[in-house]
Amino acid sequence: MKVIKLDAIDSTNAFLKGLSSKQDLENFTVVTAKCQTKGKGQMGAVWVSEVSKNLIMSILVKDFLSDICQIFNLNIAVSLAVIEVLETMKIPDLSIKWPNDILSYNKKIGGILIENSIKSDGTIISVVGLGLNVNQTNFKNLPKASSLAVISGGTFDLEELLMLIGTGIEQKIALWKQFPATLWDSYINNLYKKGVPMAFSAQNGTNFMGIIQGVSDIGKLQIMLEDDSVVAFDIKEIQMLY
């Protein structure tokens, strides 16, 4: 696993995408930075990190997705890799808030952003960005955010975390090719608030109650409504209120 280390960059995802478009990088090449000035999350959300306190990384994934409809498979593999590494570090009460936020004790400690590009020959290249709150302890005006340090009371080696997660992603992708159903079940079992009544906000601004049942094969969140019907929602169509 080749690792490219930077002091500061606007976005590790953007840097890795640009680099991979200019040269043939080896699979699972990683870019990491001490500081990211234009980090972003799902739906364009801004992610702000203190310098050298958190893990900022992007990893190149080739030869995994053969169809654009399979994009969520990569999301599953990456989410589970992160969860399992954190479990070895005794981080408690971990879950995945659909589609790709990592939570502990109902607090967000990390997020994943996957960006895909299709080459002229039809192959799909993915850049997986991960932001993980590690040693930062001040989250002013971010009541739903936390970090490994806040939760555990200790400090963590960022380089060790990077290597463990990078290796974990590589292993999960290899495992997917043999046991996709097993990993899919594991993702569903780790879903935040699965089977629990909770409030949601629809795209039109109306709120409603529902119970998370699972995820469709293209990554839509399946929710049982009050009339017992099950409806699948895309990321742009719904917001979880918690």
C-alpha positions, 0 to 999 in steps of 0.5 A, a space after each residue: 500500500 503506497 502512502 502519499 503524505 501531505 502537510 496541507 491540501 484543499 481536499 485529499 479526494 480531489 488531489 488523489 482524483 487529479 493524480 490518478 487521472 494523470 498517472 497509473 497509480 497502484 491499487 489502494 494508493 493512499 493520500 493523507 494530510 495533516 490539514 484539509 482546507 476544503 474537506 467535504 462530506 455527503 451532500 456537500 457538508 463541510 468537515 472542519 478538522 484541527 491540524 494534526 489531530 484527526 485522520 484525513 485520508 483518501 484511498 484509490 480503489 480499482 477493479 472492484 466495481 464493474 457496474 455503476 449500480 454496485 456503488 453501495 457495495 463499496 460503501 459497505 466494505 469501507 464502513 465495515 473496515 472502519 468499524 472493525 478497526 475501531 472495535 479492536 481499539 475498544 471504542 464502544 457502541 459503534 454503529 453506521 448511520 446510513 449511508 456512511 457516518 460512523 457513530 459511537 454513543 450516538 455521536 458522529 466520529 467519522 464520515 465517508 465520501 466515495 467519488 467515482 469516475 468512469 474511464 473511456 473503457 468503461 472501468 470504474 475508478 473510486 476514490 474513498 475519502 475518510 475523515 475520522 475525529 481522533 485526538 481533537 477534543 473541542 467541538 464547539 457548536 457541533 453538539 453531535 460530534 465527538 472523537 476517539 479521544 473524547 470517548 475513550 479518554 486516551 490518545 491515538 497514533 494517526 499513522 497506525 490508524 491509517 495503516 490499519 484502516 487502509 489494510 482493512 479496506 483492502 481485506 474487506 474488498 477481497 472478502 466481498 468477492 467471496 462472501 458478499 451476502 455476509 458483509 451485506 448482513 453485517 452492514 445491516 446489523 450495524 445500522 444505527 437505530 435499525 428496528 427502532 421507531 424514530 423521526 424523519 424529515 422528508 424532502 418537502 419538509 414534512 416530518 414523519 415516524 418510521 422504523 428502519 428495516 434495512 437497505 435496498 440493493 442500490 443503497 436506498 434506506 428502507 423504512 416501515 411507515 405507520 401504515 406498515 408499508 415499506 418505502 425506500 428513500 434515497 439520500 436526497 429524499 430524507 433526513 434522520 432526526 436524532 
